[in-house]
């Protein structure tokens, strides 16, 4: 009897716990994931009627633009990303690199003949899509903060001259803060963005009540009619309409931090209604006051609330910028782990959240580029001309990658996949072509940044392949080395040594050089290879594999995911659980120090070889990257020609 009475209580407690956890995750997701798309109302409608390809403020145009904008949000964010794209996760992680890795891992299981060309195509477009996000990471903080600060001109026109200096000051302070991490202020992000969405929703609702006929724009026919009536001019306006969905990729990229359910829940219950109310409110305002097209967002705000609204908008845009900056840090870490960028300094800024990292090189590059954009373009309207191309291209690439996931991995019906992806492609291509019309008005900038980063990634990956091939040709396999030891046993000295190797099947050159010149070998030798798997994280149960070899040698393979950070202490602890007995304080670590020179004939051009050599010289040392005890590290130099 008592047991039966207690079961509902236990179930209720469990449900309460699940609800609290869901509510907590949803609030956190609100602060991190939705900042970018949530601040789009500051400039999206304005650019349609007051931008480079602005359209006259007439009733039909207002209804048409608003209908385009509403259905863009529904089709791209709600249906494409939240319903379909977010199904394609790599062990819970999202983002274009995670999606690319998922497809590559699957294609490797297929026959090499059929999948090799396809794999390289997918790697190429996936890397290019990731590269374009660097351009997005530079423009988003600039346009978001500047568009919020420009509200000062409405409070007092004479303050307009201060918009640029104030924006630059805020951005510099934001980037200087990155060294401390976001953990200390992370708890504030969710509540601030919650207030932001509630306020912009109320502002829009107030105007809708005054002009309820604006709700007619819910009909997609007004969007079709707008495009038919305005022809090419109407099509060009799509580039400004797209500004309303520029944060959609962040929803997918941050899925690993919060999961699908909290993101979908907070979108449907709060973010989507608040955005639609505000956009409809701006449209209603334009019906009654066409002259407000120069800044319809701030025109919704009562004069007595203007100062607090500018402050709130600035705080919201800073949070949106923070999310993009953190995203660039995560993208950089993933690219390093996957072998597409040289080793860089990465600092963890939170003991409890592994995703909170700081990459100094990426931070300072972003800061100088963002400040330069603000000063160079001078206004958020001009920046809007440069915005959108990188994001439309990335979304287009995500659609292509999703096609291969649905077709090859999920084995969906070909007709269904072609119909669904074809529909998404029509939408993505329309926005991409419309955004490309702004190519000579600043849209070239994110493309140049993307191409530069793409070239850097390809150069590093190809250069490393050439380098490893040259090293492999100059050394022995483990089997050959074991045979040589059996024929002529060198002097063995008591001690433990670990040689880092890029290939677990060959003997590192550092070991051969040490043996050749010092005529000795430690009594216990570990050949350690760090391998990055194309999954976000590798469980400890299969993170380290130890293979005992003859003559006191061990082969150690440490497998890490592309979202993890290699840790030598963890590797040794896990290896010792498998029969080794290496004491960290007694180990001598031997590393190769390659001096790269150009000269070998290959498909790689001379200037790219020089670029690779420059990156290799400035890459973070293996000692620092793997956090090896510097007093126990011995580097052995070797000259390699590529």
C-alpha positions as CSV (number, residue, x, y, z in Angstrom):
1,X,0.0,0.0,0.0
2,X,2.8,2.4,1.0
3,X,4.8,1.5,-2.1
4,X,1.8,2.3,-4.3
5,X,1.3,5.6,-2.6
6,X,4.9,6.7,-3.0
7,X,5.2,5.9,-6.7
8,X,3.2,9.0,-7.9
9,X,5.3,11.1,-5.6
10,X,8.5,9.8,-7.1
11,X,7.2,10.2,-10.6
12,X,6.1,13.8,-9.8
13,X,9.5,14.6,-8.4
14,X,11.2,13.2,-11.4
15,X,8.9,15.2,-13.7
16,X,9.6,18.4,-11.7
17,X,13.3,17.8,-12.0
18,X,13.1,17.2,-15.7
19,X,11.0,20.4,-16.1
20,X,13.5,22.5,-14.1
21,X,16.4,21.1,-16.1
22,X,14.5,21.9,-19.4
23,X,13.7,25.4,-18.2
24,X,17.3,26.1,-17.1
25,X,18.7,24.8,-20.5
26,X,16.0,26.8,-22.4
27,X,16.9,30.0,-20.6
28,X,20.6,29.4,-21.2
29,X,20.0,28.7,-24.9
30,X,18.0,31.9,-25.1
31,X,21.1,33.9,-24.0
32,X,23.6,32.1,-26.3
33,X,21.7,30.8,-29.3
34,X,19.1,33.5,-30.2
35,X,21.1,36.7,-29.7
36,X,22.0,37.1,-33.4
37,X,18.6,36.4,-34.9
38,X,16.9,38.2,-32.0
39,X,18.6,41.5,-32.8
40,X,17.8,41.4,-36.6
41,X,14.7,43.6,-36.1
42,X,17.1,46.5,-35.5
43,X,17.9,46.6,-39.2
44,X,16.0,44.1,-41.3
45,X,12.8,46.0,-42.1
46,X,14.8,49.3,-42.3
47,X,17.1,47.9,-45.1
48,X,14.1,46.9,-47.2
49,X,12.7,50.4,-47.3
50,X,15.7,52.5,-46.6
51,X,18.7,50.5,-47.8
52,X,20.8,50.1,-51.0
53,X,17.9,48.5,-53.0
54,X,15.0,50.2,-51.0
55,X,11.5,49.9,-52.2
56,X,8.8,52.7,-51.9
57,X,6.7,52.6,-48.7
58,X,3.3,51.8,-50.1
59,X,0.6,49.6,-48.6
60,X,1.2,46.8,-51.1
61,X,5.0,46.9,-50.7
62,X,4.8,46.9,-46.9
63,X,2.4,43.9,-47.0
64,X,4.6,42.1,-49.6
65,X,7.9,42.7,-47.8
66,X,6.4,41.6,-44.5
67,X,4.9,38.5,-46.0
68,X,8.3,37.6,-47.5
69,X,10.0,38.2,-44.2
70,X,7.5,36.1,-42.2
71,X,7.6,33.2,-44.5
72,X,11.4,33.3,-44.8
73,X,11.6,32.9,-41.0
74,X,9.0,30.1,-41.0
75,X,10.5,28.2,-44.0
76,X,14.2,28.6,-43.2
77,X,14.4,28.6,-39.4
78,X,11.3,26.6,-38.3
79,X,11.0,24.1,-41.1
80,X,14.5,23.7,-42.6
81,X,16.7,24.1,-39.5
82,X,14.6,23.2,-36.5
83,X,12.6,20.4,-38.2
84,X,15.1,18.8,-40.6
85,X,18.7,20.0,-40.4
86,X,18.9,19.6,-36.6
87,X,18.1,15.9,-37.1
88,X,21.6,15.6,-38.6
89,X,23.7,15.6,-35.5
90,X,27.2,14.1,-35.0
91,X,26.7,12.4,-31.6
92,X,24.7,15.4,-30.4
93,X,26.9,18.1,-31.9
94,X,25.8,20.4,-34.7
95,X,27.5,22.8,-37.0
96,X,28.8,22.6,-40.6
97,X,32.1,20.9,-39.6
98,X,30.3,18.4,-37.4
99,X,28.0,17.7,-40.4
100,X,30.9,17.4,-42.8
101,X,32.7,15.0,-40.4
102,X,29.5,12.9,-40.1
103,X,29.3,12.5,-43.9
104,X,33.0,11.8,-44.4
105,X,33.0,9.1,-41.7
106,X,30.1,7.4,-43.5
107,X,31.6,7.7,-47.0
108,X,34.8,6.1,-45.8
109,X,32.9,2.9,-45.0
110,X,31.9,2.7,-48.7
111,X,34.1,1.5,-51.5
112,X,37.0,3.8,-52.1
113,X,36.4,3.8,-55.9
114,X,32.9,5.2,-55.5
115,X,33.3,7.6,-52.6
116,X,36.7,9.2,-52.9
117,X,35.7,11.9,-55.4
118,X,32.5,12.6,-53.5
119,X,34.4,12.8,-50.2
120,X,36.8,15.4,-51.5
121,X,33.9,17.4,-52.9
122,X,32.1,17.3,-49.5
123,X,35.3,18.1,-47.6
124,X,35.9,21.1,-49.9
125,X,32.5,22.7,-49.6
126,X,32.3,21.9,-45.9
127,X,35.6,23.6,-45.3
128,X,34.5,26.6,-47.5
129,X,31.3,26.9,-45.5
130,X,33.2,26.9,-42.3
131,X,35.6,29.5,-43.6
132,X,32.8,31.8,-44.5
133,X,31.7,31.8,-40.9
134,X,34.9,33.7,-40.0
135,X,33.6,36.6,-42.2
136,X,30.2,36.3,-40.5
137,X,32.0,36.5,-37.1
138,X,33.6,39.7,-38.1
139,X,30.5,41.5,-39.6
140,X,27.9,40.4,-37.0
141,X,29.4,42.2,-34.0
142,X,30.0,45.3,-36.1
143,X,26.5,45.7,-37.6
144,X,24.7,44.6,-34.4
145,X,26.4,46.9,-32.0
146,X,26.5,49.8,-34.4
147,X,22.8,49.5,-35.3
148,X,21.9,49.6,-31.5
149,X,24.2,52.6,-30.7
150,X,22.8,54.5,-33.7
151,X,19.7,54.9,-31.6
152,X,21.4,57.8,-29.9
153,X,20.7,59.9,-33.0
154,X,17.0,59.6,-32.3
155,X,17.5,60.7,-28.7
156,X,19.6,63.6,-29.8
157,X,20.7,64.1,-33.4
158,X,23.8,65.9,-32.3
159,X,25.0,62.6,-30.7
160,X,25.2,61.0,-34.1
161,X,28.9,61.8,-34.4
162,X,29.5,59.7,-31.3
163,X,28.0,56.5,-32.8
164,X,31.3,55.3,-34.3
165,X,33.6,56.1,-31.3
166,X,31.1,54.6,-28.8
167,X,30.7,51.4,-31.0
168,X,34.5,51.0,-31.3
169,X,34.9,51.4,-27.5
170,X,32.2,48.8,-26.8
171,X,33.7,46.3,-29.3
172,X,37.3,46.8,-28.0
173,X,36.1,46.3,-24.4
174,X,34.2,43.2,-25.5
175,X,37.3,41.6,-27.1
176,X,39.5,42.6,-24.2
177,X,37.1,40.8,-21.9
178,X,37.4,37.5,-23.8
179,X,40.5,36.6,-21.9
180,X,38.4,36.3,-18.7
181,X,35.8,34.0,-20.4
182,X,32.1,34.2,-20.4
183,X,31.4,32.1,-17.3
184,X,31.2,35.1,-14.9
185,X,28.5,36.8,-16.9
186,X,26.9,33.8,-18.6
187,X,24.1,33.7,-16.0
188,X,23.1,37.2,-17.0
189,X,22.7,36.5,-20.7
190,X,19.5,34.6,-20.6
191,X,17.5,37.0,-18.4
192,X,18.7,40.0,-20.5
193,X,17.6,38.4,-23.8
194,X,14.4,37.3,-22.2
195,X,13.6,40.9,-21.3
196,X,14.6,41.9,-24.8
197,X,12.2,39.5,-26.5
198,X,9.4,40.5,-24.2
199,X,9.9,44.2,-24.8
200,X,10.2,44.0,-28.6
201,X,7.1,41.7,-28.7
202,X,5.1,44.2,-26.6
203,X,6.2,47.1,-28.7
204,X,5.1,45.3,-31.9
205,X,1.8,44.2,-30.4
206,X,0.9,47.8,-29.4
207,X,1.3,49.0,-33.0
208,X,-0.6,45.9,-34.4
209,X,-3.6,46.8,-32.2
210,X,-3.6,50.3,-33.9
211,X,-3.4,48.9,-37.4
212,X,-4.7,45.3,-37.3
213,X,-4.9,45.1,-41.1
214,X,-1.2,44.4,-41.2
215,X,-2.0,40.8,-40.2
216,X,-3.1,40.4,-43.8
217,X,0.6,39.9,-44.6
218,X,0.3,36.4,-43.1
219,X,-1.0,35.3,-46.5
220,X,1.9,34.2,-48.7
221,X,0.1,35.6,-51.7
222,X,1.3,39.1,-50.8
223,X,4.9,37.9,-51.1
224,X,4.2,36.3,-54.5
225,X,2.4,39.4,-55.7
226,X,5.2,41.7,-54.5
227,X,7.8,39.7,-56.5
228,X,5.6,39.7,-59.6
229,X,4.8,43.4,-59.4
230,X,8.4,44.6,-58.7
231,X,10.3,42.2,-61.0
232,X,14.1,42.5,-60.6
233,X,13.9,45.3,-58.0
234,X,11.7,43.1,-55.8
235,X,14.1,40.2,-56.2
236,X,17.0,42.4,-55.0
237,X,15.0,43.3,-51.9
238,X,15.4,39.6,-50.9
239,X,19.0,40.4,-49.9
240,X,17.6,42.7,-47.2
241,X,14.8,40.3,-46.2
242,X,17.4,37.7,-45.6
243,X,18.8,39.8,-42.7
244,X,15.9,38.5,-40.6
245,X,17.2,34.9,-40.6
246,X,21.0,35.4,-40.4
247,X,21.2,33.7,-37.0
248,X,19.7,30.4,-38.1
249,X,23.0,28.7,-38.5
250,X,23.9,29.4,-34.9
251,X,20.8,27.4,-33.8
252,X,22.4,24.4,-35.5
253,X,25.9,25.1,-34.4
254,X,25.1,25.4,-30.7
255,X,22.9,22.3,-30.6
256,X,25.6,20.3,-28.8
257,X,25.6,22.7,-25.8
258,X,21.8,22.6,-25.2
259,X,20.2,19.8,-27.3
260,X,17.3,20.0,-29.8
261,X,14.4,20.1,-27.3
262,X,15.3,23.4,-25.4
263,X,16.2,25.2,-28.6
264,X,12.9,24.1,-30.3
265,X,10.9,24.9,-27.2
266,X,12.2,28.4,-26.7
267,X,11.9,29.2,-30.4
268,X,8.3,28.2,-30.7
269,X,7.1,29.5,-27.3
270,X,9.0,32.9,-27.1
271,X,11.4,33.8,-29.9
272,X,9.3,33.3,-33.0
273,X,6.2,35.0,-31.5
274,X,8.2,38.0,-30.3
275,X,10.0,38.4,-33.6
276,X,6.8,38.2,-35.6
277,X,5.0,40.6,-33.3
278,X,7.9,43.1,-33.7
279,X,8.1,42.8,-37.5
280,X,4.3,43.1,-37.8
281,X,4.5,46.1,-35.5
282,X,7.1,47.8,-37.7
283,X,5.0,47.0,-40.8
284,X,1.9,48.5,-39.1
285,X,3.9,51.6,-38.2
286,X,5.0,52.1,-41.8
287,X,1.3,51.9,-42.9
288,X,0.5,54.8,-40.7
289,X,3.8,56.7,-40.8
290,X,5.8,56.0,-44.0
291,X,8.4,58.6,-43.0
292,X,9.5,56.3,-40.2
293,X,11.3,54.0,-42.7
294,X,14.7,55.5,-41.8
295,X,14.5,53.6,-38.5
296,X,11.2,51.8,-37.9
297,X,12.4,49.8,-34.9
298,X,13.2,52.8,-32.7
299,X,10.1,54.6,-34.0
300,X,8.1,51.9,-32.2
301,X,9.6,53.1,-28.9
302,X,7.8,55.8,-26.9
303,X,10.0,58.9,-26.3
304,X,10.1,58.4,-22.5
305,X,11.5,54.8,-23.0
306,X,14.1,55.7,-25.7
307,X,17.2,55.8,-23.5
308,X,16.5,52.5,-21.7
309,X,15.7,50.9,-25.0
310,X,19.0,52.0,-26.5
311,X,20.8,50.6,-23.5
312,X,18.8,47.3,-23.7
313,X,19.4,47.0,-27.4
314,X,23.2,47.6,-26.9
315,X,23.3,44.9,-24.2
316,X,21.4,42.5,-26.5
317,X,23.8,43.1,-29.4
318,X,26.8,42.7,-27.2
319,X,25.4,39.3,-26.1
320,X,24.7,38.4,-29.8
321,X,28.3,39.4,-30.6
322,X,29.6,37.2,-27.8
323,X,27.8,34.2,-29.2
324,X,29.4,34.7,-32.6
325,X,32.9,35.3,-31.1
326,X,32.6,32.1,-29.0
327,X,31.4,30.3,-32.1
328,X,34.6,31.3,-34.0
329,X,36.7,30.1,-31.1
330,X,34.9,26.7,-31.2
331,X,35.3,26.5,-35.0
332,X,39.0,27.2,-34.7
333,X,39.5,24.5,-32.2
334,X,37.6,22.0,-34.3
335,X,39.7,22.9,-37.4
336,X,42.9,22.5,-35.4
337,X,41.8,19.1,-34.1
338,X,40.8,17.9,-37.6
339,X,44.2,19.0,-39.0
340,X,43.1,22.0,-41.1
341,X,44.8,24.7,-39.0
342,X,48.2,24.8,-37.2
343,X,48.3,24.4,-33.5
344,X,47.3,27.6,-31.7
345,X,47.1,28.6,-28.0
346,X,43.7,27.6,-26.6
347,X,42.8,28.4,-23.1
348,X,39.8,27.0,-21.2
349,X,38.1,29.8,-19.3
350,X,35.6,27.6,-17.3
351,X,36.2,24.6,-15.1
352,X,32.6,23.4,-15.5
353,X,31.9,24.2,-19.2
354,X,34.3,22.6,-21.7
355,X,32.9,24.6,-24.6
356,X,34.1,28.0,-23.1
357,X,37.5,28.5,-24.5
358,X,39.6,31.5,-25.5
359,X,41.8,31.5,-28.7
360,X,44.0,34.7,-28.5
361,X,45.0,34.6,-32.2
362,X,41.4,34.4,-33.4
363,X,40.3,37.0,-30.8
364,X,42.8,39.7,-31.9
365,X,42.2,39.0,-35.6
366,X,38.4,39.4,-35.0
367,X,38.9,42.6,-33.0
368,X,41.0,44.4,-35.6
369,X,38.8,43.3,-38.5
370,X,35.5,44.2,-36.7
371,X,36.8,47.7,-35.6
372,X,38.1,48.2,-39.1
373,X,34.7,47.4,-40.6
374,X,32.9,49.9,-38.3
375,X,35.4,52.6,-39.1
376,X,35.6,51.8,-42.8
377,X,31.8,51.4,-43.5
378,X,30.7,54.1,-41.1
379,X,27.1,53.1,-40.7
380,X,25.0,49.9,-40.1
381,X,23.2,50.5,-43.4
382,X,26.5,50.3,-45.3
383,X,27.5,47.3,-43.3
384,X,24.2,45.6,-44.2
385,X,25.3,45.7,-47.8
386,X,28.3,43.5,-46.8
387,X,26.2,41.2,-44.6
388,X,24.3,38.2,-45.8
389,X,26.4,36.7,-48.6
390,X,28.6,34.6,-46.2
391,X,25.5,33.3,-44.4
392,X,23.5,32.5,-47.5
393,X,26.5,30.6,-48.9
394,X,26.9,28.6,-45.7
395,X,23.1,27.8,-45.6
396,X,23.3,26.7,-49.2
397,X,26.2,24.4,-48.3
398,X,24.4,23.0,-45.3
399,X,21.5,22.1,-47.6
400,X,23.8,20.2,-49.9
401,X,25.4,18.3,-47.1
402,X,22.0,17.5,-45.6
403,X,21.1,16.0,-49.0
404,X,23.9,13.4,-48.7
405,X,23.0,12.7,-45.0
406,X,19.3,12.0,-45.9
407,X,20.1,10.0,-49.0
408,X,23.1,8.0,-47.9
409,X,23.0,7.9,-44.1
410,X,19.3,7.8,-43.4
411,X,18.4,6.0,-46.6
412,X,15.3,8.2,-47.2
413,X,13.3,7.7,-50.3
414,X,15.1,9.4,-53.2
415,X,11.9,11.1,-54.5
416,X,11.2,12.6,-51.0
417,X,14.8,13.7,-50.5
418,X,15.0,15.3,-54.0
419,X,11.7,17.1,-53.5
420,X,12.5,18.4,-50.0
421,X,16.1,19.5,-50.7
422,X,15.0,20.9,-54.1
423,X,12.5,23.1,-52.3
424,X,15.2,24.3,-49.8
425,X,17.6,24.9,-52.6
426,X,15.2,27.2,-54.5
427,X,14.9,29.3,-51.3
428,X,18.6,29.3,-50.6
429,X,19.7,30.1,-54.1
430,X,17.1,32.9,-54.4
431,X,18.6,34.6,-51.3
432,X,22.2,33.9,-52.3
433,X,21.7,35.4,-55.8
434,X,19.9,38.4,-54.3
435,X,22.7,38.9,-51.7
436,X,25.4,38.6,-54.5
437,X,23.8,41.7,-56.1
438,X,25.5,43.6,-53.2
439,X,28.9,42.2,-54.2
440,X,30.4,45.6,-55.1
441,X,28.7,47.4,-52.2
442,X,30.8,45.5,-49.6
443,X,29.6,41.9,-50.0
444,X,33.1,41.1,-51.4
445,X,34.6,41.4,-47.9
446,X,33.2,38.2,-46.3
447,X,33.9,36.3,-49.5
448,X,37.5,37.4,-49.5
449,X,37.8,36.5,-45.9
450,X,36.2,33.1,-46.5
451,X,38.5,32.4,-49.5
452,X,41.6,33.4,-47.5
453,X,40.7,31.1,-44.6
454,X,39.8,28.3,-47.0
455,X,43.2,28.7,-48.7
456,X,44.9,28.6,-45.3
457,X,43.1,25.4,-44.3
458,X,43.8,23.6,-47.6
459,X,47.5,24.7,-47.6
460,X,48.0,23.5,-44.0
461,X,46.3,20.1,-44.7
462,X,48.1,19.5,-48.0
463,X,51.4,20.7,-46.5
464,X,51.1,18.3,-43.6
465,X,50.4,15.4,-45.9
466,X,53.5,16.2,-47.9
467,X,55.5,16.6,-44.7
468,X,54.4,13.3,-43.3
469,X,55.0,11.5,-46.6
470,X,58.6,12.7,-46.6
471,X,59.1,11.7,-43.0
472,X,57.6,8.3,-43.6
473,X,60.0,7.7,-46.6
474,X,63.0,8.4,-44.3
475,X,62.1,6.1,-41.4
476,X,61.2,2.5,-40.7
477,X,58.0,0.7,-40.0
478,X,57.6,-0.8,-36.5
479,X,58.1,-4.3,-37.9
480,X,61.4,-3.3,-39.6
481,X,62.6,-1.6,-36.5
482,X,61.8,-4.7,-34.4
483,X,63.8,-6.8,-36.8
484,X,66.8,-4.5,-36.6
485,X,66.7,-4.6,-32.8
486,X,66.7,-8.4,-32.9
487,X,69.8,-8.4,-35.1
488,X,71.8,-5.7,-33.2
489,X,70.6,-4.8,-29.7
490,X,71.7,-1.3,-28.7
491,X,72.8,-0.2,-25.3
492,X,69.7,0.0,-23.1
493,X,69.8,2.4,-20.2
494,X,67.3,2.3,-17.3
495,X,64.6,4.9,-17.8
496,X,61.4,5.7,-19.5
497,X,61.0,7.7,-22.8
498,X,58.0,8.7,-24.9
499,X,58.4,9.6,-28.5
500,X,55.6,11.5,-30.2
501,X,54.8,10.3,-33.7
502,X,52.3,11.4,-36.3
503,X,51.9,7.8,-37.6
504,X,51.4,5.0,-35.1
505,X,52.8,2.4,-37.6
506,X,56.2,4.1,-38.2
507,X,59.2,4.8,-36.0
508,X,59.6,8.6,-35.3
509,X,62.7,10.2,-36.8
510,X,63.6,11.5,-33.3
511,X,64.0,7.9,-32.1
512,X,66.2,6.9,-35.0
513,X,68.4,10.1,-34.6
514,X,68.7,9.6,-30.9
515,X,69.7,5.9,-31.5
516,X,72.2,6.8,-34.3
517,X,74.0,9.6,-32.4
518,X,73.7,8.6,-28.7
519,X,74.0,4.8,-29.4
520,X,71.4,4.0,-26.7
521,X,67.8,3.3,-26.0
522,X,65.8,3.6,-22.8
523,X,64.6,0.4,-21.2
524,X,61.0,1.4,-21.6
525,X,59.9,3.3,-24.7
526,X,56.4,4.5,-25.6
527,X,55.5,5.6,-29.2
528,X,52.6,8.0,-28.7
529,X,50.3,9.0,-31.5
530,X,47.4,11.5,-31.0
531,X,44.6,10.7,-33.4
532,X,41.5,13.0,-33.9
533,X,38.3,11.1,-34.6
534,X,35.6,12.5,-36.7
535,X,33.2,12.5,-33.7
536,X,32.8,15.3,-31.1
537,X,34.1,13.3,-28.1
538,X,35.6,9.9,-27.5
539,X,34.7,8.1,-24.2
540,X,37.5,7.2,-21.8
541,X,36.8,3.5,-22.3
542,X,38.2,3.7,-25.8
543,X,40.3,6.9,-25.7
544,X,43.7,5.2,-25.2
545,X,44.9,1.9,-26.8
546,X,48.2,0.4,-25.6
547,X,49.9,-2.3,-27.7
548,X,52.9,-4.0,-26.0
549,X,55.7,-4.6,-28.5
550,X,59.0,-6.5,-28.2
551,X,62.0,-5.2,-26.3
552,X,60.2,-3.0,-23.9
553,X,58.4,-0.9,-26.6
554,X,54.8,0.2,-26.4
555,X,52.6,1.6,-29.1
556,X,50.1,4.1,-27.5
557,X,47.3,5.6,-29.6
558,X,45.3,8.4,-27.9
559,X,42.0,9.1,-29.6
560,X,40.3,12.4,-29.1
561,X,37.2,14.0,-30.6
562,X,37.3,17.3,-32.5
563,X,35.5,19.0,-29.6
564,X,38.1,17.8,-27.1
565,X,41.5,19.1,-26.0
566,X,44.4,16.5,-25.8
567,X,45.7,16.0,-22.3
568,X,49.0,14.1,-21.7
569,X,48.3,13.4,-18.0
570,X,45.0,11.8,-18.9
571,X,46.6,9.7,-21.6
572,X,49.3,8.4,-19.2
573,X,46.7,7.6,-16.5
574,X,44.5,5.6,-19.0
575,X,47.6,3.9,-20.5
576,X,48.8,2.8,-17.0
577,X,45.5,1.1,-16.5
578,X,46.3,-1.2,-19.5
579,X,49.6,-2.6,-18.1
580,X,52.1,0.2,-18.5
581,X,53.8,1.6,-15.5
582,X,55.1,5.0,-16.7
583,X,55.7,7.6,-14.0
584,X,55.0,11.1,-15.4
585,X,57.7,12.8,-13.4
586,X,60.3,10.3,-14.7
587,X,59.5,10.3,-18.4
588,X,61.7,12.0,-21.1
589,X,59.6,13.3,-24.0
590,X,61.3,13.3,-27.4
591,X,59.8,15.4,-30.2
592,X,60.7,16.1,-33.9
593,X,61.5,19.7,-34.7
594,X,61.1,19.9,-38.5
595,X,62.9,22.6,-40.5
596,X,60.9,22.9,-43.7
597,X,62.5,23.9,-47.0
598,X,60.9,24.2,-50.4
599,X,62.4,22.2,-53.3
600,X,60.5,19.0,-54.0
601,X,58.4,18.8,-57.1
602,X,54.7,18.4,-56.3
603,X,51.3,19.8,-57.1
604,X,51.7,22.4,-54.4
605,X,52.8,25.8,-55.7
606,X,56.0,27.4,-54.4
607,X,54.1,30.3,-52.7
608,X,51.9,27.9,-50.9
609,X,54.9,25.9,-49.7
610,X,56.4,29.1,-48.3
611,X,53.1,29.9,-46.7
612,X,53.0,26.4,-45.1
613,X,56.6,26.8,-43.8
614,X,55.7,30.2,-42.3
615,X,52.7,28.7,-40.6
616,X,54.7,25.7,-39.3
617,X,57.4,28.0,-37.8
618,X,54.7,30.1,-36.0
619,X,52.6,27.2,-34.9
620,X,52.3,26.5,-31.2
621,X,54.9,23.9,-30.1
622,X,53.9,20.4,-29.3
623,X,55.3,20.9,-25.8
624,X,52.8,23.7,-25.1
625,X,49.9,22.3,-27.1
626,X,49.9,18.9,-25.3
627,X,51.0,20.6,-22.0
628,X,54.2,18.5,-21.7
629,X,56.5,19.3,-18.8
630,X,59.0,21.6,-20.5
631,X,61.9,20.4,-18.3
632,X,61.4,16.8,-19.5
633,X,61.2,17.6,-23.3
634,X,64.0,16.9,-25.7
635,X,63.6,18.2,-29.3
636,X,65.6,16.7,-32.2
637,X,65.9,18.7,-35.3
638,X,65.4,17.4,-38.8
639,X,65.3,19.1,-42.2
640,X,62.5,18.1,-44.5
641,X,62.1,19.2,-48.1
642,X,58.5,19.6,-49.5
